[in-house]
Amino acid sequence: MHNVSSHRQANGVTLQRIDTRHWWRDAVIYQVYVRSFLDSTGDGVGDLAGVRAGLPYLKKLGVDGIWLSPFYPSPQHDHGYDVADYCDVDPLFGDLAEFDLLVAAARRFGVKVLLDIVPNHCSSEHPWFREALAAGPGSPARARFHFADGRGPGGCEPPNNWHAMFGGPAWSRVTEPDGRPGQWYLHMFTPEQPDWNWRTPEVAAEFDRVLRFWLDRGADGFRIDVAAGLFKHPELPDSPDPEADARTRDSVNPLAWNQPEVHGVWRHWRAVCEEYTARDGRERLLVGEVSVPTAREHARYVRPDELHQAFFFDLLSAPWSADAFRKVVSEAMQDIAGTGSTVTWVLNNHDQVRTVTRYGEPATGGSGLGTSRARAAALLMLALPGATYIYQGEELGLPEVVDLPDDVLTDPIFRRTGSRARIRDGCRVPLPWSGQASPFGFTSGAEGAKPWLPQPDYFAEYATDRALADTRSFWHLYRDGLQLRSALPQLGEGTLRWLDSPPGVLAFARGDGLICAVNFGTAPVPAPVPGTPLLASGPCPAGVLPGSTSAWWLSDL
């Protein structure tokens, strides 16, 4: 592998990083799923002090920032995405003093810190929801949420036919203060996560307070959960396909998601971030979890006065196919980059099956087709103009853990449906750091301490100490790719031009002279550039591109 510094020569071509004020346009952000990153207290759950201890590792990898999963006080029905207090730290993960230490340490390492904010719903234990239950129908407290009278005799049926994304009806009936069955409240995920009513101004004002609280403590921005949510159709009518969200596990119901009013929220939040940026010149970032039908609709969220970025999930969901990848990349470059933003590429996250398994890897670990394809896809993603988000463990080549016993599963999807088909625990198993047996250095507890989810024995093959020592590992592929990427002059602003290539092969040239080619097939093909590649996902002799392999060259082609 080739190690590239920020200013050096590669194959006779001088590479020099051009710094711009808009750091986020080509940033590489590492998603930290806090409870599974590193445990500093020995309770088997990762925490903020563990994240702080892992900063040297992340700096060595070469990322520009980290995105922290929710660490706020929560009953943990959905692992922190059910927030009971938006302006504090759950004791499970530390406290505000530890958060301040983490931000200060990250700043010393030159690493940005993004927080995960959850504005679509809260916890049923949030003080405002408890107040709403006690206040009764028609109260201002209930107006902060979606309470409605039921249909049918005595209001015994839900107000509409919507289903929750995690299974079951999207409505739950409450017992009124006088003890009688009463109104219903809306929850598009689980009953423990009531949806906020953003048509009530008090809700918007509260989230203003939340944003400023964390910005004042040094946050560099926010990843926004369910960013196409917030507003529901004001009449809450029946849906023509009420089970679409649960069937696809996606934001499909057009009456519950992607309402036009949501864009006003993002314009206001952008203005808040710009206010802080104007104070000290340190640019704050808003990146949205936007799940909408097309790249063109996605582009509306990243117009110049709205979100800086929004995750582009089409690459994550694309099958292993040259035609599918080309279609996804072409649409993103045309519709999203055309707004003046940059595309935010992602192959893995805490909700999806890991690429090594998704692309065909057996569940028992080791090397194989899924590994080769995942390495090739990673190098493709890192070559694309725009920003990149890496999910923890992706840089180790971790496969999905598909054989967790039922009695350890914690995903509310499993609890509500009884089905293992779409559960997310398998990509959330705690990271292996060192050693030959669980807990693999994840927890500092006494001998026999157990991680909150069990780690399979084969995780020993993926431990970070082994990965760093092996120059052929996934980790070195990512590190070398990030070093080379950081030396290229037009990463965020780069153009992309497709090159003629054989069937099953994608090849493109960027405006800065980088050529990337990916062979989606199994048979070797002629390489688009004759020389030895700068970097390749696997063995790649000069003039040849083997199957399930990607490679980079510098050329004026």
C-alpha positions as CSV (number, residue, x, y, z in Angstrom):
1,M,0.0,0.0,0.0
2,H,1.1,3.6,-0.6
3,N,1.2,6.0,2.2
4,V,0.6,9.6,1.1
5,S,1.4,12.7,3.1
6,S,-0.4,16.0,2.7
7,H,2.4,17.2,0.4
8,R,4.4,14.7,-1.6
9,Q,4.9,13.2,-5.0
10,A,3.0,10.1,-6.2
11,N,3.9,8.5,-9.5
12,G,5.7,11.8,-10.4
13,V,2.6,14.0,-9.7
14,T,2.8,16.5,-6.8
15,L,-0.1,16.3,-4.4
16,Q,-0.9,19.2,-2.1
17,R,-4.0,19.6,0.1
18,I,-5.8,22.9,-0.6
19,D,-7.5,24.1,2.6
20,T,-10.8,25.8,2.4
21,R,-13.1,27.3,5.0
22,H,-15.8,24.8,4.2
23,W,-14.2,21.9,5.9
24,W,-17.3,19.8,5.7
25,R,-17.5,19.6,1.9
26,D,-14.9,16.8,1.7
27,A,-14.8,15.7,5.3
28,V,-14.5,12.1,6.4
29,I,-16.6,11.6,9.6
30,Y,-16.4,8.5,11.7
31,Q,-19.7,7.4,13.3
32,V,-19.2,6.4,16.9
33,Y,-21.9,4.2,18.3
34,V,-21.0,5.1,21.9
35,R,-22.3,2.1,23.7
36,S,-20.2,-0.2,21.4
37,F,-17.0,1.8,21.0
38,L,-14.9,1.5,24.2
39,D,-16.0,0.9,27.8
40,S,-13.9,2.8,30.4
41,T,-15.9,1.8,33.5
42,G,-16.1,-2.0,33.3
43,D,-19.9,-2.1,33.1
44,G,-19.9,-3.6,29.6
45,V,-21.3,-0.5,27.9
46,G,-19.2,2.0,26.0
47,D,-19.1,5.6,27.2
48,L,-17.8,9.1,26.5
49,A,-14.5,8.5,28.4
50,G,-14.0,5.5,26.1
51,V,-14.5,7.7,23.1
52,R,-11.9,10.1,24.5
53,A,-9.5,7.3,25.0
54,G,-10.0,6.2,21.4
55,L,-9.2,9.6,19.9
56,P,-5.5,8.7,19.1
57,Y,-6.7,5.7,17.2
58,L,-9.1,7.8,15.2
59,K,-6.5,10.5,14.5
60,K,-4.1,7.9,13.3
61,L,-6.8,6.5,11.0
62,G,-7.1,10.0,9.5
63,V,-10.7,11.1,10.0
64,D,-11.8,14.7,10.2
65,G,-14.5,14.3,12.8
66,I,-16.7,12.0,14.8
67,W,-20.5,11.7,15.1
68,L,-21.7,10.5,18.5
69,S,-24.8,8.4,18.8
70,P,-27.3,9.8,21.4
71,F,-25.8,9.8,24.9
72,Y,-28.6,11.8,26.6
73,P,-30.7,10.6,29.6
74,S,-33.0,7.9,28.3
75,P,-34.7,4.7,29.4
76,Q,-32.9,3.1,26.4
77,H,-35.9,1.6,24.8
78,D,-34.3,2.4,21.4
79,H,-30.7,2.8,22.6
80,G,-31.0,6.5,23.3
81,Y,-33.1,7.6,20.4
82,D,-35.9,7.9,23.0
83,V,-34.6,11.1,24.7
84,A,-35.8,12.0,28.2
85,D,-33.6,15.1,28.5
86,Y,-31.9,16.7,25.6
87,C,-29.5,18.8,27.6
88,D,-27.7,16.3,29.8
89,V,-25.7,13.1,29.7
90,D,-27.0,9.8,30.8
91,P,-25.0,8.4,33.7
92,L,-24.6,5.3,31.7
93,F,-22.2,7.3,29.4
94,G,-20.7,9.8,31.8
95,D,-21.7,13.4,32.6
96,L,-21.4,16.9,31.2
97,A,-17.9,17.3,32.6
98,E,-16.8,14.2,30.7
99,F,-18.4,15.6,27.5
100,D,-16.5,18.8,28.0
101,L,-13.2,16.8,28.3
102,L,-14.0,14.9,25.2
103,V,-14.7,18.1,23.2
104,A,-11.5,19.7,24.5
105,A,-9.4,16.6,23.6
106,A,-11.0,16.3,20.2
107,R,-10.1,19.9,19.5
108,R,-6.4,19.2,20.4
109,F,-6.4,16.4,17.9
110,G,-8.1,18.5,15.2
111,V,-11.2,16.3,15.2
112,K,-14.6,17.8,14.9
113,V,-17.5,16.6,17.2
114,L,-21.0,16.2,15.9
115,L,-23.9,15.3,18.1
116,D,-26.9,13.2,17.2
117,I,-30.1,15.2,17.8
118,V,-33.6,13.6,17.7
119,P,-36.2,16.2,16.9
120,N,-39.0,14.0,15.5
121,H,-39.8,12.2,18.8
122,C,-38.8,12.0,22.4
123,S,-39.1,9.4,25.2
124,S,-42.4,8.7,26.9
125,E,-40.5,9.6,30.1
126,H,-39.8,13.1,28.9
127,P,-41.2,15.6,31.4
128,W,-43.4,17.2,28.8
129,F,-45.0,14.0,27.8
130,R,-45.7,13.1,31.4
131,E,-47.2,16.5,31.8
132,A,-49.4,15.9,28.8
133,L,-50.7,12.6,30.2
134,A,-51.6,14.3,33.4
135,A,-53.1,17.4,31.9
136,G,-55.9,15.7,29.9
137,P,-57.5,16.3,26.5
138,G,-57.4,19.8,25.0
139,S,-54.6,21.0,27.2
140,P,-51.6,23.1,25.9
141,A,-49.4,20.3,27.2
142,R,-51.0,17.8,24.8
143,A,-50.7,20.2,21.9
144,R,-46.9,19.6,22.0
145,F,-47.6,16.0,20.8
146,H,-50.2,14.4,18.5
147,F,-53.1,13.5,20.7
148,A,-56.5,12.7,19.1
149,D,-59.8,11.1,19.9
150,G,-60.2,7.5,18.6
151,R,-62.7,6.3,16.1
152,G,-65.5,3.7,16.5
153,P,-67.7,3.1,19.6
154,G,-66.3,4.9,22.6
155,G,-63.2,5.9,20.6
156,C,-61.9,2.4,20.8
157,E,-60.1,2.4,17.5
158,P,-57.0,4.5,16.5
159,P,-57.6,7.9,14.9
160,N,-56.2,6.7,11.5
161,N,-54.8,3.5,10.0
162,W,-51.1,4.4,10.1
163,H,-48.6,1.7,11.2
164,A,-45.3,2.4,13.0
165,M,-42.0,1.8,11.2
166,F,-40.9,-0.7,13.9
167,G,-44.2,-2.7,13.6
168,G,-47.7,-2.4,15.0
169,P,-50.1,0.5,15.0
170,A,-48.7,4.0,15.1
171,W,-51.1,5.0,17.9
172,S,-51.5,4.0,21.6
173,R,-54.4,4.8,23.8
174,V,-53.9,6.5,27.2
175,T,-55.7,6.2,30.4
176,E,-57.0,9.6,31.4
177,P,-56.4,11.2,34.8
178,D,-59.9,10.1,35.9
179,G,-59.0,6.4,35.1
180,R,-61.1,6.1,31.9
181,P,-59.8,5.0,28.5
182,G,-59.0,8.2,26.7
183,Q,-57.3,9.7,23.7
184,W,-54.6,8.2,21.5
185,Y,-51.1,9.5,20.8
186,L,-49.0,9.1,17.7
187,H,-45.6,7.3,17.6
188,M,-44.1,6.5,14.3
189,F,-41.5,4.2,15.8
190,T,-42.5,2.7,19.2
191,P,-45.0,3.6,21.9
192,E,-42.0,4.7,24.1
193,Q,-41.2,7.4,21.4
194,P,-44.1,9.8,21.1
195,D,-43.8,12.2,18.1
196,W,-43.5,15.9,18.7
197,N,-46.1,18.2,17.1
198,W,-44.0,20.8,15.3
199,R,-47.1,22.8,14.5
200,T,-46.9,24.0,18.1
201,P,-44.4,26.9,18.3
202,E,-43.4,25.9,21.8
203,V,-41.7,22.8,20.3
204,A,-39.6,24.8,17.9
205,A,-38.6,27.2,20.7
206,E,-37.5,24.2,22.9
207,F,-35.2,22.8,20.2
208,D,-33.7,26.3,19.7
209,R,-32.7,26.1,23.4
210,V,-31.3,22.6,22.8
211,L,-29.2,23.6,19.8
212,R,-27.7,26.5,21.6
213,F,-27.0,24.5,24.8
214,W,-24.7,22.2,22.9
215,L,-23.2,24.8,20.5
216,D,-22.3,26.8,23.6
217,R,-20.5,23.7,24.9
218,G,-18.4,23.4,21.8
219,A,-20.3,21.1,19.5
220,D,-19.2,21.4,15.8
221,G,-22.7,20.5,14.5
222,F,-25.4,18.0,14.5
223,R,-26.5,14.8,12.7
224,I,-30.3,15.1,12.6
225,D,-32.3,12.0,13.1
226,V,-35.3,11.5,10.8
227,A,-34.8,14.9,9.2
228,A,-37.6,14.3,6.7
229,G,-40.0,13.9,9.6
230,L,-41.2,16.4,12.2
231,F,-44.4,17.6,10.4
232,K,-47.4,15.3,9.7
233,H,-50.3,16.0,7.4
234,P,-52.5,18.5,9.5
235,E,-55.6,16.4,9.1
236,L,-54.0,13.0,9.9
237,P,-55.9,11.2,7.2
238,D,-55.8,7.4,6.5
239,S,-53.0,6.2,4.3
240,P,-53.6,4.3,1.1
241,D,-50.8,1.9,2.1
242,P,-50.7,2.0,5.9
243,E,-48.1,-0.7,6.4
244,A,-45.6,0.7,3.9
245,D,-43.2,2.0,6.6
246,A,-43.1,-1.2,8.5
247,R,-42.8,-3.3,5.3
248,T,-39.8,-1.3,4.0
249,R,-38.6,0.0,7.3
250,D,-38.3,3.3,5.7
251,S,-40.1,6.7,5.7
252,V,-42.6,5.9,2.9
253,N,-45.9,7.2,4.2
254,P,-46.3,10.5,2.4
255,L,-48.7,11.8,5.0
256,A,-46.2,11.3,7.9
257,W,-42.9,12.3,6.2
258,N,-41.4,14.9,3.9
259,Q,-44.1,17.6,4.5
260,P,-43.2,20.9,3.0
261,E,-43.2,22.8,6.3
262,V,-40.0,20.9,7.5
263,H,-37.8,23.0,5.2
264,G,-38.6,26.1,7.3
265,V,-37.1,24.3,10.3
266,W,-33.9,23.6,8.5
267,R,-33.6,27.2,7.3
268,H,-34.0,28.4,10.8
269,W,-31.4,25.9,12.2
270,R,-29.0,26.9,9.4
271,A,-29.4,30.5,10.5
272,V,-28.6,29.5,14.1
273,C,-25.4,27.7,13.0
274,E,-24.4,30.6,10.8
275,E,-24.8,32.9,13.8
276,Y,-22.3,30.8,15.8
277,T,-19.9,30.6,12.8
278,A,-20.0,34.3,12.4
279,R,-18.8,34.7,16.0
280,D,-15.6,32.8,15.7
281,G,-15.2,31.6,12.1
282,R,-15.5,28.0,13.1
283,E,-18.1,26.6,10.7
284,R,-20.9,24.4,12.3
285,L,-22.4,21.6,10.3
286,L,-25.9,20.2,9.9
287,V,-26.2,16.8,8.3
288,G,-29.6,15.2,8.0
289,E,-30.8,11.7,7.9
290,V,-33.1,12.3,4.9
291,S,-34.9,9.3,3.5
292,V,-36.9,10.4,0.4
293,P,-37.8,8.7,-2.8
294,T,-35.4,10.4,-5.3
295,A,-32.1,12.2,-5.5
296,R,-34.0,15.2,-6.8
297,E,-36.2,15.3,-3.7
298,H,-33.1,14.7,-1.5
299,A,-31.5,17.8,-3.1
300,R,-34.2,20.1,-1.7
301,Y,-32.9,19.5,1.8
302,V,-29.4,20.7,0.9
303,R,-30.2,24.0,-0.8
304,P,-27.9,26.8,0.2
305,D,-30.0,28.1,3.1
306,E,-31.0,24.6,4.5
307,L,-28.9,21.7,5.7
308,H,-25.2,21.7,4.7
309,Q,-25.5,18.0,3.9
310,A,-27.8,15.0,3.9
311,F,-26.8,11.4,3.9
312,F,-27.2,9.8,0.5
313,F,-28.4,6.3,1.2
314,D,-28.8,5.0,-2.3
315,L,-25.2,3.8,-2.5
316,L,-25.7,1.9,0.8
317,S,-28.8,0.2,-0.6
318,A,-27.5,-0.5,-4.2
319,P,-26.9,-4.1,-5.2
320,W,-23.4,-5.2,-6.2
321,S,-23.7,-4.2,-9.8
322,A,-21.8,-1.8,-12.0
323,D,-25.0,-0.5,-13.6
324,A,-26.7,0.1,-10.2
325,F,-23.7,1.9,-8.8
326,R,-23.3,4.0,-11.9
327,K,-27.0,5.0,-11.8
328,V,-26.8,6.0,-8.1
329,V,-23.6,8.0,-8.5
330,S,-24.8,9.8,-11.7
331,E,-28.1,10.9,-10.1
332,A,-26.4,12.1,-7.0
333,M,-23.8,14.1,-8.9
334,Q,-26.4,15.7,-11.1
335,D,-29.2,16.5,-8.6
336,I,-27.4,16.9,-5.2
337,A,-24.0,18.4,-6.3
338,G,-26.0,20.7,-8.6
339,T,-27.4,22.5,-5.5
340,G,-24.0,23.7,-4.5
341,S,-23.7,21.2,-1.7
342,T,-21.6,18.0,-1.9
343,V,-22.9,14.5,-1.9
344,T,-22.6,12.7,1.5
345,W,-21.6,9.1,0.7
346,V,-22.2,6.2,3.1
347,L,-21.9,2.4,2.8
348,N,-22.6,1.4,6.5
349,N,-24.3,2.7,9.6
350,H,-25.9,1.5,12.8
351,D,-29.2,0.6,11.1
352,Q,-27.9,-1.6,8.2
353,V,-26.3,-4.9,7.6
354,R,-22.5,-4.4,7.2
355,T,-21.1,-4.4,3.7
356,V,-18.9,-7.5,4.2
357,T,-22.0,-9.6,4.9
358,R,-24.3,-7.6,2.6
359,Y,-22.0,-8.3,-0.4
360,G,-21.8,-12.0,0.3
361,E,-19.5,-12.8,3.1
362,P,-20.3,-15.9,5.3
363,A,-21.2,-15.1,8.8
364,T,-18.2,-16.9,10.4
365,G,-15.6,-14.3,9.4
366,G,-12.5,-14.9,7.4
367,S,-11.8,-13.7,3.8
368,G,-14.0,-14.2,0.8
369,L,-16.1,-12.6,-1.8
370,G,-17.9,-10.3,0.6
371,T,-14.6,-9.0,1.9
372,S,-13.2,-8.4,-1.6
373,R,-16.3,-6.5,-2.6
374,A,-16.5,-4.5,0.6
375,R,-12.8,-3.4,0.1
376,A,-13.5,-2.5,-3.5
377,A,-16.6,-0.5,-2.6
378,A,-14.7,1.4,0.2
379,L,-12.1,2.6,-2.3
380,L,-14.8,3.6,-4.7
381,M,-16.6,5.6,-2.0
382,L,-13.4,7.4,-0.9
383,A,-12.7,8.4,-4.5
384,L,-16.1,10.1,-5.1
385,P,-16.3,13.9,-4.9
386,G,-17.9,15.0,-1.7
387,A,-18.0,13.9,2.0
388,T,-17.8,10.4,3.5
389,Y,-19.2,8.9,6.7
390,I,-17.6,5.7,8.0
391,Y,-19.3,3.5,10.6
392,Q,-17.2,2.2,13.4
393,G,-15.8,-1.3,12.6
394,E,-16.1,-0.7,8.9
395,E,-12.4,0.1,8.8
396,L,-11.8,-3.3,10.4
397,G,-13.8,-5.2,7.9
398,L,-16.2,-6.4,10.6
399,P,-19.0,-8.7,9.3
400,E,-22.5,-8.7,10.6
401,V,-23.1,-10.9,13.6
402,V,-26.1,-12.8,12.4
403,D,-26.4,-15.6,15.0
404,L,-27.0,-13.6,18.2
405,P,-29.4,-15.6,20.5
406,D,-32.9,-14.3,20.9
407,D,-32.4,-13.7,24.6
408,V,-29.7,-11.1,24.0
409,L,-31.5,-9.1,21.3
410,T,-32.4,-5.6,22.3
411,D,-33.7,-4.1,19.1
412,P,-37.3,-2.8,19.5
413,I,-38.0,-4.1,16.0
414,F,-37.5,-7.7,17.4
415,R,-39.5,-6.9,20.5
416,R,-42.5,-5.6,18.5
417,T,-42.5,-8.0,15.6
418,G,-40.8,-11.2,16.8
419,S,-39.0,-11.2,13.5
420,R,-35.2,-11.3,13.1
421,A,-35.4,-10.2,9.4
422,R,-34.6,-6.5,10.0
423,I,-33.0,-6.4,13.4
424,R,-30.0,-4.1,13.9
425,D,-28.2,-5.7,16.8
426,G,-25.8,-7.6,14.5
427,C,-24.1,-4.4,13.3
428,R,-23.9,-3.0,16.9
429,V,-21.8,-5.6,18.6
430,P,-19.0,-3.9,20.6
431,L,-15.7,-3.4,18.8
432,P,-12.8,-5.8,19.3
433,W,-9.6,-4.0,20.3
434,S,-7.1,-6.6,21.4
435,G,-6.6,-10.2,22.5
436,Q,-7.8,-13.6,21.5
437,A,-11.1,-13.8,23.5
438,S,-14.1,-11.6,24.4
439,P,-14.2,-8.9,25.6
440,F,-11.3,-8.2,23.2
441,G,-10.1,-5.2,25.2
442,F,-13.5,-3.5,24.8
443,T,-14.2,-3.3,28.5
444,S,-11.7,-2.6,31.3
445,G,-13.8,-4.5,33.9
446,A,-12.6,-7.4,35.9
447,E,-12.0,-10.8,34.3
448,G,-15.3,-12.2,33.1
449,A,-16.8,-8.8,32.4
450,K,-19.2,-9.1,29.5
451,P,-20.0,-6.6,26.8
452,W,-23.7,-5.6,26.5
453,L,-23.9,-7.7,23.3
454,P,-21.8,-10.9,23.0
455,Q,-18.8,-10.8,20.7
456,P,-18.2,-13.9,18.5
457,D,-14.9,-15.8,18.9
458,Y,-13.9,-14.9,15.3
459,F,-13.8,-11.2,16.2
460,A,-10.2,-12.0,17.3
461,E,-9.3,-11.9,13.6
462,Y,-10.5,-8.3,13.4
463,A,-9.1,-6.8,16.5
464,T,-7.6,-3.3,16.0
465,D,-4.1,-4.4,17.3
466,R,-4.0,-7.1,14.7
467,A,-5.3,-4.8,12.0
468,L,-2.7,-2.1,12.7
469,A,0.1,-4.7,12.5
470,D,-1.0,-6.2,9.2
471,T,-0.4,-3.8,6.2
472,R,-2.8,-5.9,4.1
473,S,-5.7,-5.3,6.5
474,F,-8.9,-3.3,5.9
475,W,-7.6,-0.7,8.4
476,H,-4.5,0.0,6.3
477,L,-6.7,0.2,3.1
478,Y,-8.8,2.9,4.8
479,R,-5.9,4.7,6.3
480,D,-4.0,4.8,3.1
481,G,-7.1,5.8,1.2
482,L,-7.7,8.7,3.6
483,Q,-4.1,9.9,3.4
484,L,-4.2,9.9,-0.3
485,R,-7.6,11.5,-0.4
486,S,-6.5,14.3,1.9
487,A,-3.7,15.1,-0.4
488,L,-5.9,15.6,-3.5
489,P,-6.6,19.2,-4.3
490,Q,-10.3,19.2,-5.4
491,L,-12.0,16.6,-3.3
492,G,-15.2,18.3,-2.3
493,E,-15.4,20.4,-5.4
494,G,-14.3,17.7,-7.8
495,T,-16.0,16.8,-11.0
496,L,-16.6,13.3,-12.3
497,R,-16.4,12.0,-15.9
498,W,-17.2,8.4,-16.8
499,L,-14.7,6.6,-18.9
500,D,-15.4,3.9,-21.5
501,S,-15.0,0.5,-19.8
502,P,-15.8,-3.1,-20.3
503,P,-19.2,-4.5,-19.2
504,G,-19.3,-4.9,-15.4
505,V,-16.6,-2.3,-14.9
506,L,-16.9,1.3,-13.7
507,A,-14.2,3.8,-14.4
508,F,-14.2,7.5,-13.9
509,A,-11.9,10.5,-13.9
510,R,-12.0,13.4,-11.5
511,G,-11.0,16.9,-12.2
512,D,-7.9,16.6,-10.1
513,G,-6.4,13.8,-12.2
514,L,-7.6,10.9,-10.1
515,I,-8.8,7.8,-12.0
516,C,-10.8,5.2,-10.2
517,A,-11.9,1.9,-11.6
518,V,-13.9,-0.9,-10.1
519,N,-14.3,-4.4,-11.5
520,F,-17.7,-5.7,-10.3
521,G,-17.1,-9.0,-12.1
522,T,-14.9,-12.0,-11.3
523,A,-12.6,-12.1,-14.4
524,P,-9.7,-9.7,-14.7
525,V,-9.9,-6.9,-17.3
526,P,-7.4,-4.5,-18.8
527,A,-6.8,-1.5,-16.5
528,P,-7.8,2.0,-17.8
529,V,-4.3,3.3,-17.0
530,P,-1.2,1.3,-17.9
531,G,1.0,2.0,-14.8
532,T,1.0,0.5,-11.3
533,P,-1.9,2.0,-9.3
534,L,-1.4,4.4,-6.5
535,L,-3.7,2.3,-4.3
536,A,-5.8,-0.9,-4.9
537,S,-8.2,-2.9,-2.8
538,G,-6.4,-6.1,-3.5
539,P,-3.4,-7.4,-5.5
540,C,-3.4,-5.4,-8.8
541,P,-0.5,-5.8,-11.2
542,A,0.2,-3.0,-13.7
543,G,-2.2,-3.0,-16.6
544,V,-4.7,-5.4,-15.1
545,L,-7.8,-4.9,-12.9
546,P,-8.7,-8.2,-11.2
547,G,-12.3,-9.2,-10.4
548,S,-14.0,-7.6,-7.3
549,T,-11.2,-5.1,-7.1
550,S,-10.9,-1.3,-7.3
551,A,-7.8,0.9,-7.9
552,W,-6.7,4.5,-8.1
553,W,-4.3,6.1,-10.5
554,L,-3.2,9.6,-11.2
555,S,-3.3,10.4,-14.9
556,D,-4.2,13.2,-17.3
557,L,-6.5,10.7,-19.2
